[in-house]
Amino acid sequence: MPYLKLIDLATRQAVEVRGDVARLGRSPECEVVLESAGAGVVSAVHAELRHGGGGWRLADLASRNGTFLNGRRLTGPAVLRPGDLISLGETGPRLSVAAVTEGLPPTIPEHAGLSEAALPVPRLPGRRTPVEARAYAVTLLEAATGRRYEARGVRIRLGRGHECEVHLGGASKVVSRVHAELTVGSSGALVVRDLGSTNGTFVNDEPVAEPIPIRLGDRIALGRGGPVLLVEGLGTSPAMPVARAPARPGQRTLKGLISQAIAQAREERRRGKRGSTGFLRAVAAEVGRDSRRKLRWLSGVAMVLVVLLGGAVYGVYWLLSSQVRQTEAARRTAEDSARAETQRLRQELAAARAAAAPATQVESLRTQLRAAETRTAELRAALDRAQAALSTQLAAGEARRVAAQADLQRMRDELAAAERRAPSQETIDSLKRAVTAAERQTQNLDAKMRAIRASDFATIAQQDQGAVGLITASFGRDYYNGTGFVITADGYMLTNWHVVADSLHSRADTIWVTMADQSQARYADVVATSQERDLAVIKVRSYQGPYLTAIDWGGTRARQGEPAALIGYPAGSGFARLRSSVVRTSMSAGIISRATEDVIQFDGMTIGGSSGSPLFNADGEVIAVHRAGLPQAPGFALSVPIKHIVAIMPVPLRQRLGIP
């Protein structure tokens, strides 16, 4: 059965196609339904994958924004190969062709993004080196220290142990004793496999579950946060000669006998004697020993034969001496050839190392371009969501304002009717008070709507929501969600004390953080807490991403009556993830109804799960950490002014942030 494997580069999810035809699009009728970021440019039935004629072909189905293969727009069917990049529209979802087979999926999956040069070379007829006997020479560059490691062989092990060919002696405990190995795969290419390490092995940030081929420029990480090795040089190495089995003890061959005799003759000539006499004596002695062991009764005959054949043997002596000289010359020639081959291999490794630098730079630029395109699509989607949420809230506020005006007009009509009927003065005064209260409420709603419309909350959401994360904390078998926001480039995050602790546990057993528009969670550790203020500082491990810089550390930017917005994860992960694995933030807009030294009251929608969310003023500055709302009043939210968290911050962190 034909088989095709695709990787969605936005979600990193694999899509497998089995069969002869598969359609791609947004329609549920398609075999491959695309719902990731940027799917708005995808047509209902956008493109088609069809197997036939010896391979898979991709064709555009008259889509609105076109189908692209490796950056070129399709005008007709195109053949697919592993490593090809499919784009549905210029800014739409991108799919990498990971595997293309005629039958069942391959045992060793193809590595997404391989170039043609890294694909397995087809076997050619004729004599060649067996795959298992082929040796490789590699040069690895440690990204953090710049140290180079060179190794060769059919098996190159990586780890902290001295038995490893690539010995990372100064590495952290993240690296296992024998962590991973580079071996020759079934196709003849060099592959990396994990050897049951504690923290795993990653190639270009992808975990190694099965052997993965490597190429120049690839990044091999030994564990999360461990050393990263860049493949700087890669080439085949001459196979080592096979050692011959040693001769059995006591075994003497003819060549050995003659060689020993020649050596004895040379020794006599060095002493000034005739070499032929020494040669004959050695041959006679050796033949005599063998004769005494085997044929003692022929000893006399053997000695006579030795004397008679002395002249002939002496001629053989000179002949063998010439052969020995030729053999020595051939040996020296072979040694020179081996040295030349070694020098050639070193030159090839140097050339590969020199070529790896531009290749790595090109790959880095490509990666940055893909990341920039992904961020642009995510920001566009975030802006659309923020604008939609703001429009919904404005519509709800407008409905409340219209209803309040209708109530006010109704009360005014009742007051006028009551005055015409001349009721008691108490009734008239009561109606006047009700009308006054309704007028005040209507004016308040009008002011709120004007303030909200004047604030650019869509821009605030677009710029700042990437630094807001969904926190999951485990207490035994119980799991709770909250919100936090990052304030430094290396992952310091602010949240509430009750998100990462409770009255029975000073700290949660485990804390995970998933950032906005991402699906992968990272571990986090508690740095400092304040139960009295309900504040906490945590540190996300191995974090490199967006963070908030406009923060009101002095506590002077919150004023009553000004508009404000809250970004977080109301109702926790269940609502934040919906049907996808990616978490999405929610934004709530309102006004600051009260601002004191200890609390900021936010008049806007909030619900459980928003604890720890940043509260922004109209200028996009964080003025408080949301703490809690009231179940009986969902629009009544209380937040802690951001200045109170300075007291529990570590001193080095305050110095980095420039806080006095």
C-alpha positions in Angstrom: 0.0 0.0 0.0 1.4 3.5 -0.8 2.5 5.4 2.2 3.2 9.2 2.7 4.2 11.0 5.9 3.9 14.7 6.3 5.0 17.0 9.3 3.0 20.2 10.0 5.7 22.7 10.8 3.4 24.9 12.9 2.2 22.1 15.3 5.0 19.6 14.7 2.3 16.9 14.3 2.7 14.0 11.9 0.1 13.3 9.2 0.1 9.8 7.6 -1.5 9.1 4.3 -2.3 5.5 3.2 -4.0 5.0 -0.1 -3.8 6.3 -3.6 -5.5 9.7 -3.3 -5.7 12.3 -0.5 -7.1 15.8 -0.6 -5.9 18.8 1.5 -8.1 21.6 2.7 -10.3 23.1 5.4 -13.4 21.0 4.4 -14.1 18.0 6.8 -14.5 15.9 3.6 -10.8 16.2 2.9 -8.5 13.4 4.0 -6.0 15.9 5.4 -7.9 18.7 7.3 -5.8 21.8 8.1 -6.8 23.8 11.2 -3.4 25.2 12.3 -2.4 28.9 12.4 -2.7 30.5 9.0 -5.3 28.1 7.7 -7.5 31.1 6.8 -5.8 31.3 3.4 -6.5 27.6 2.7 -9.4 26.8 0.3 -12.1 24.2 1.2 -10.5 21.7 -1.1 -7.1 23.2 -1.8 -4.7 20.5 -3.3 -4.5 16.8 -4.0 -1.9 14.1 -3.3 -2.1 11.2 -5.8 0.0 8.1 -6.1 0.8 6.7 -9.5 3.5 6.4 -12.1 6.1 5.2 -9.6 5.6 7.9 -7.0 3.5 10.5 -5.2 2.5 13.7 -7.0 1.1 17.0 -5.7 -1.4 19.0 -7.7 -3.3 22.3 -7.0 -7.1 22.1 -7.2 -7.7 25.7 -8.5 -7.2 27.1 -5.0 -7.6 30.8 -4.3 -4.1 31.4 -3.0 -2.2 28.6 -4.9 0.0 25.7 -3.8 3.8 26.0 -3.5 6.4 23.3 -3.6 9.9 24.3 -2.2 8.9 28.0 -2.7 7.6 27.7 -6.3 3.9 27.9 -7.2 2.6 24.8 -8.9 1.3 25.1 -12.5 0.9 21.3 -12.9 1.4 18.0 -11.0 4.9 17.7 -9.3 6.7 14.6 -7.9 7.3 14.6 -4.2 10.5 13.5 -2.5 11.6 13.3 1.2 12.6 16.8 2.5 10.2 18.7 0.1 8.3 21.6 1.6 4.6 22.1 0.7 3.0 25.5 1.4 -0.8 26.0 1.0 -0.7 29.7 0.0 2.3 31.9 0.6 1.5 32.5 4.3 -0.6 29.3 4.9 0.3 26.0 6.6 3.6 24.4 5.7 4.0 20.6 5.5 7.4 18.8 5.3 7.5 15.5 3.4 9.1 13.2 6.0 8.7 9.8 4.2 7.7 8.5 0.8 7.4 4.8 0.3 5.7 2.3 -2.0 4.7 0.0 0.7 4.7 0.0 4.5 6.3 2.9 6.5 10.1 2.5 6.8 11.6 1.0 9.9 13.8 4.1 10.3 11.8 7.2 9.6 13.2 9.8 7.3 14.4 13.0 8.9 12.3 16.0 8.0 14.1 18.7 6.1 17.0 16.5 4.6 18.6 17.8 1.5 19.1 15.6 -1.5 22.8 15.3 -0.6 21.9 13.7 2.7 19.5 11.1 1.2 20.6 7.4 1.1 22.7 6.7 -2.0 21.2 3.8 -4.1 23.3 0.6 -4.3 25.2 0.2 -7.5 26.2 -3.2 -9.0 29.8 -4.3 -8.6 32.2 -4.7 -5.7 32.0 -2.2 -2.9 32.7 -1.9 0.8 29.9 -3.6 2.8 27.8 -1.1 4.8 28.7 -2.6 8.1 32.5 -2.3 7.3 32.2 1.4 6.2 33.9 3.8 8.7 33.1 7.5 9.2 35.2 10.4 10.4 33.3 13.3 12.1 34.1 16.6 13.6 31.8 17.9 16.3 31.8 21.5 17.6 30.4 22.2 21.1 28.3 25.3 20.7 28.8 26.6 24.2 32.6 26.3 24.6 33.8 26.1 20.9 35.7 22.9 21.7 36.1 20.5 18.8 35.9 16.7 19.0 37.2 14.4 16.2 36.5 10.7 16.0 36.3 7.9 13.4 35.1 4.4 13.1 31.9 2.4 12.5 30.7 3.2 16.0 31.3 6.6 17.7 29.9 6.8 21.2 29.1 10.1 23.0 28.9 10.6 26.8 30.8 11.4 30.0 32.4 7.9 30.3 36.1 7.4 29.3 35.1 4.5 27.1 33.3 7.0 24.7 35.0 8.0 21.5 33.6 11.6 22.1 34.4 12.0 25.8 32.5 15.0 27.3 34.4 14.9 30.6 33.4 18.4 31.8 29.7 18.0 30.9 26.9 18.4 33.4 25.0 15.6 35.0 22.4 15.9 32.2 24.7 13.8 30.0 24.7 10.0 30.8 27.9 7.9 31.0 27.2 6.5 27.5 24.5 8.8 26.2 24.2 8.2 22.4 26.1 6.8 19.5 26.8 7.5 15.8 26.6 4.3 13.7 26.2 3.3 10.1 22.6 2.8 9.2 21.1 0.2 6.9 21.3 2.7 4.0 25.0 3.4 4.5 24.4 6.9 6.0 25.6 7.9 9.4 22.8 7.9 12.0 22.5 8.9 15.6 20.6 6.8 18.2 19.9 7.3 21.9 21.4 4.6 24.2 18.7 4.8 26.9 20.0 8.0 28.3 18.2 9.6 31.3 17.5 13.0 29.6 17.2 11.9 26.0 18.9 12.9 22.7 17.7 15.6 20.3 18.6 16.4 16.7 17.6 19.9 15.6 15.3 20.0 18.7 13.5 16.8 17.7 13.7 13.9 20.2 15.5 10.8 18.9 13.1 7.9 19.4 14.6 5.8 16.5 17.8 6.2 14.5 17.9 9.5 12.6 20.4 10.3 9.7 22.6 13.3 10.3 24.2 15.8 8.0 26.5 18.8 8.1 25.1 21.6 10.2 22.8 19.4 12.3 22.6 20.1 16.0 22.9 17.1 18.4 21.7 18.0 22.0 22.5 15.6 24.8 19.5 16.2 27.0 17.4 19.3 27.5 19.8 22.0 28.7 22.8 19.8 28.0 25.7 20.3 25.6 24.8 21.0 21.9 27.2 19.5 19.4 27.3 21.0 15.8 28.2 18.5 13.0 31.1 20.5 11.5 32.8 17.8 9.5 31.5 14.5 8.0 33.1 12.0 5.6 34.0 8.4 5.1 37.2 6.9 6.5 39.3 4.1 4.9 38.3 0.7 6.4 40.9 -0.6 8.9 42.8 -3.7 7.7 41.7 -7.0 9.0 44.2 -8.6 11.3 45.4 -12.1 10.3 45.2 -14.9 12.8 48.6 -15.5 14.5 50.5 -18.6 13.7 50.2 -21.5 16.1 52.9 -21.9 18.7 55.8 -23.9 17.4 54.7 -23.7 13.8 57.6 -23.1 11.3 57.0 -22.4 7.7 59.4 -22.6 4.8 59.6 -18.9 4.4 60.3 -18.5 8.1 63.0 -21.1 8.0 64.8 -19.4 5.0 64.4 -16.0 6.6 66.0 -17.1 9.8 68.9 -18.7 7.8 69.4 -15.5 5.8 69.5 -13.5 9.1 72.2 -15.8 10.4 74.2 -15.4 7.2 74.0 -11.6 7.4 75.3 -11.7 10.9 78.3 -13.8 9.9 79.1 -11.4 7.0 78.9 -8.5 9.4 81.6 -10.3 11.5 83.8 -10.7 8.4 83.0 -14.3 7.7 81.5 -15.9 4.7 77.7 -15.6 4.7 77.2 -18.8 2.8 78.7 -20.9 5.5 76.3 -19.4 8.1 73.4 -19.9 5.8 74.1 -23.6 5.2 74.8 -24.2 8.9 71.4 -22.7 9.8 69.5 -24.7 7.2 71.3 -27.9 8.3 70.6 -27.3 11.9 66.9 -26.7 11.3 66.6 -29.7 9.0 68.5 -31.7 11.5 66.1 -30.8 14.3 63.1 -31.8 12.3 64.8 -35.0 11.2 65.5 -36.0 14.8 61.9 -35.5 15.7 60.4 -37.3 12.8 62.9 -39.5 10.9 65.8 -40.3 13.1 66.9 -43.2 11.0 67.4 -41.0 7.9 69.6 -38.4 9.6 72.7 -39.5 7.8 71.0 -39.3 4.4 69.6 -35.9 5.2 73.1 -34.5 6.0 74.5 -35.8 2.7 71.7 -34.2 0.8 72.4 -30.9 2.5 76.1 -31.0 1.5 75.3 -31.9 -2.1 72.8 -29.2 -2.5 74.8 -26.6 -0.7 75.7 -24.7 -3.9 72.1 -24.6 -5.1 70.9 -23.4 -1.7 73.5 -20.7 -1.7 72.0 -19.4 -5.0 68.6 -19.5 -3.4 70.1 -17.4 -0.6 71.0 -14.6 -2.9 67.7 -14.9 -4.7 65.7 -14.7 -1.5 67.9 -11.7 -0.3 66.8 -9.9 -3.4 63.2 -10.7 -2.7 63.6 -9.5 0.8 64.9 -6.2 -0.4 62.0 -5.9 -2.8 59.6 -6.7 0.0 61.1 -4.0 2.2 60.7 -1.5 -0.7 57.1 -2.5 -1.2 56.4 -2.2 2.5 57.8 1.3 2.6 55.7 2.2 -0.5 52.6 0.8 1.2 53.4 2.9 4.3 53.9 6.0 2.2 50.5 5.3 0.5 48.8 4.9 3.9 50.3 8.2 5.0 49.1 9.9 1.8 45.6 8.5 2.3 45.6 9.7 5.9 46.8 13.2 4.8 44.1 13.2 2.1 41.4 12.3 4.7 42.6 15.2 6.9 42.4 17.6 4.0 38.9 16.4 3.2 37.9 16.9 6.8 39.4 20.4 6.8 37.5 21.2 3.6 34.3 19.8 5.1 34.8 21.9 8.2 35.4 25.0 6.1 32.3 24.3 4.1 30.2 23.6 7.2 30.4 27.2 8.4 28.5 28.8 5.4 26.1 25.8 5.3 25.4 26.3 9.0 24.8 30.0 8.5 22.5 29.4 5.6 20.5 26.8 7.7 20.4 29.3 10.6 19.0 32.0 8.3 16.5 29.6 6.9 15.4 28.7 10.5 15.2 32.3 11.5 13.1 33.0 8.4 10.7 30.2 9.1 10.4 31.3 12.7 9.7 34.9 11.6 7.0 33.7 9.2 5.5 31.6 12.0 5.5 34.5 14.5 4.0 36.8 11.9 1.1 34.3 11.3 0.7 33.8 15.0 0.6 37.6 15.6 -1.9 38.0 12.8 -4.1 35.3 14.3 -3.7 36.8 17.8 -4.7 40.3 16.5 -7.8 38.8 14.9 -8.7 37.0 18.1 -8.1 40.2 20.2 -10.2 42.3 17.9 -13.0 39.7 17.8 -13.0 39.5 21.7 -12.9 43.3 22.0 -15.8 43.6 19.5 -17.8 41.1 21.5 -17.2 43.0 24.7 -18.1 46.3 23.1 -21.3 44.8 21.8 -22.2 43.5 25.2 -21.4 46.8 26.8 -23.5 48.7 24.2 -26.4 46.4 25.0 -26.1 47.1 28.7 -25.9 50.9 27.9 -29.1 50.8 25.7 -30.9 48.8 28.4 -29.9 51.3 31.1 -31.1 54.2 29.0 -34.5 52.4 28.4 -34.9 51.8 32.2 -34.1 55.5 32.8 -36.7 56.7 30.2 -39.2 54.3 31.8 -38.6 55.7 35.3 -38.9 59.3 33.9 -42.3 58.4 32.4 -43.5 56.9 35.7 -42.4 60.0 37.6 -44.2 62.3 35.2 -47.4 60.1 35.4 -47.2 60.1 39.2 -46.9 63.9 39.4 -50.0 64.2 37.2 -52.0 61.9 39.5 -50.9 64.0 42.6 -49.8 61.1 44.8 -48.1 61.5 48.2 -44.9 63.4 48.5 -43.1 60.2 49.7 -43.9 58.4 46.5 -42.7 61.2 44.3 -39.4 61.5 46.3 -38.9 57.7 46.0 -39.3 57.9 42.2 -37.0 60.9 42.0 -34.3 59.0 43.9 -34.7 56.0 41.6 -34.4 58.2 38.5 -31.3 59.9 39.9 -29.7 56.5 40.5 -30.6 55.3 37.0 -29.1 58.4 35.5 -25.9 58.0 37.4 -25.6 54.3 36.2 -26.2 55.3 32.6 -23.6 58.0 32.8 -21.1 55.6 34.3 -21.8 53.1 31.5 -21.4 55.8 28.8 -18.0 56.8 30.4 -16.8 53.2 30.4 -17.7 52.7 26.8 -16.0 55.9 25.7 -12.9 54.9 27.6 -12.8 51.4 26.2 -13.3 52.6 22.7 -10.4 55.1 23.1 -7.9 52.4 24.2 -6.0 50.3 21.6 -6.3 47.0 23.5 -5.8 45.0 20.2 -2.2 46.4 20.0 -1.6 45.5 23.7 -2.8 41.9 23.0 -0.6 41.6 19.9 2.5 42.9 21.6 2.3 41.4 25.1 0.3 38.1 25.1 3.3 36.1 24.0 4.8 36.6 27.5 1.7 35.2 29.3 1.9 31.6 30.2 -0.6 28.9 31.5 0.7 27.4 34.8 -0.2 23.9 35.8 0.6 22.9 39.4 0.3 19.4 40.9 -0.4 18.8 44.6 -0.3 15.0 45.0 -3.0 13.7 42.5 -4.7 17.1 42.2 -3.9 19.5 39.4 -4.7 23.3 39.3 -4.3 26.0 36.6 -3.4 29.6 36.9 -1.7 32.4 34.9 1.7 34.0 35.0 3.8 36.5 33.0 7.5 36.6 32.2 9.6 39.7 33.2 13.1 38.6 32.0 14.6 37.0 28.9 15.7 33.9 30.9 12.2 33.1 32.3 11.6 34.8 35.6 7.8 34.9 36.0 5.3 36.5 38.4 2.1 34.9 39.6 0.0 34.4 42.8 1.0 32.5 45.9 -2.1 30.4 45.8 -1.3 29.2 42.2 1.9 27.5 43.3 1.1 26.7 47.0 -1.7 26.3 49.5 -2.3 26.1 53.2 -1.2 22.4 53.3 1.7 22.6 50.9 4.4 25.3 51.0 5.1 24.5 47.3 3.6 22.4 44.6 5.1 19.0 43.8 5.6 19.9 40.1 5.0 23.1 38.1 4.7 23.3 34.3 4.3 26.4 32.2 3.0 26.5 28.6 3.4 29.9 26.9 0.8 31.5 24.7 0.3 30.0 21.2 2.5 27.0 22.1 1.9 23.4 23.0 5.1 22.3 24.7 5.3 22.8 28.5 8.4 23.6 30.5 9.3 22.8 34.1 9.4 25.8 36.5 10.8 26.3 40.0 9.6 28.5 42.9 12.0 31.3 43.7 10.2 33.4 46.3 6.6 33.7 47.7 4.5 36.0 49.9 1.4 34.4 51.4 0.4 37.7 52.9 0.3 39.6 49.6 -0.6 36.4 47.6 2.4 36.9 45.3 5.1 34.5 43.9 8.2 34.6 41.7 9.0 31.4 39.7 11.7 30.6 37.2 10.9 28.7 33.9 13.7 26.3 33.0 15.6 26.8 29.7 13.4 29.7 28.7 14.2 31.9 25.8 11.3 34.0 24.5 9.3 37.2 24.9 8.9 39.1 28.2 7.2 42.2 29.5 9.3 45.4 30.1 6.6 48.1 30.6 5.9 47.5 34.3 4.8 50.0 37.0 7.3 49.1 39.7 6.7 52.4 41.5 2.9 52.0 41.7 2.0 55.4 40.3 0.3 54.5 37.0 -3.1 53.2 38.2 -5.8 55.9 38.3 -9.5 55.5 39.1 -11.8 55.6 36.1 -9.1 54.8 33.5 -9.6 51.8 31.1 -7.7 48.6 31.8 -7.4 45.1 30.3 -6.6 41.6 31.7 -4.8 38.9 29.7 -4.9 35.3 31.0 -6.4 31.9 30.9 -9.9 32.0 32.4 -11.3 28.5 33.2 -7.8 26.9 32.9 -6.4 24.6 30.3 -9.7 23.0 29.3 -10.9 26.4 27.8 -7.4 27.6 26.7 -6.7 24.5 24.6 -10.2 23.7 23.2 -9.7 21.1 20.5 -6.0 21.9 19.7 -2.9 21.3 21.8 -1.9 24.9 21.5 -3.0 27.2 24.4 -4.7 30.6 23.6 -5.1 33.6 25.9 -8.3 35.5 26.6 -8.6 39.3 27.1 -11.1 41.1 29.2 -11.5 44.9 29.1 -13.0 47.3 31.7 -12.0 50.2 33.9 -10.2 50.7 37.2 -13.1 51.3 39.6 -10.9 51.7 42.7 -7.2 52.1 43.3 -5.6 52.0 46.8 -2.3 51.2 48.4 -3.2 47.5 48.8 -5.6 46.7 46.1 -6.7 47.7 42.6 -10.4 46.9 41.7 -10.9 46.0 38.1 -14.5 46.3 36.8 -14.4 43.7 34.0 -15.2 40.0 33.4 -13.0 37.5 35.2 -13.2 33.8 36.3 -11.2 31.1 38.0 -7.9 30.4 36.1 -7.2 34.1 35.6 -5.3 34.2 38.9 -1.8 35.6 38.3 -2.8 37.5 35.1 -1.2 40.8 34.3 -3.5 43.9 34.5 -2.6 46.5 31.9 -3.6 50.2 31.9 -4.5 52.1 28.7 -0.8 52.7 28.0 0.1 49.0 27.9 1.9 49.1 31.3 1.4 46.3 33.9 0.0 47.8 37.0 -1.1 44.8 39.0 -1.2 41.0 39.4 -4.8 39.8 39.3 -5.7 37.9 42.5 -9.4 36.9 42.7 -12.9 37.7 41.7 -16.2 37.2 43.5 -18.5 34.3 42.6 -21.6 36.4 43.2 -20.2 39.3 41.1 -18.2 38.1 38.0 -17.4 41.7 37.0 -15.8 42.5 40.4 -12.1 41.7 40.3 -9.3 42.4 42.8 -5.6 42.7 41.9 -2.4 43.3 43.9 -0.4 46.4 42.8 2.8 45.2 41.1 5.1 47.3 43.4 4.4 44.8 46.3 6.3 42.0 44.6 9.6 44.0 44.7 10.1 43.2 48.4 10.3 39.4 47.8 12.5 39.5 44.7 16.1 38.3 44.9 18.6 41.2 45.0 20.4 40.2 41.8 17.0 40.1 40.0 16.1 43.6 41.2 19.5 44.9 40.1 19.0 43.4 36.6 15.6 45.1 36.3 17.0 48.4 37.6 14.6 48.6 40.6 16.0 50.6 43.5 
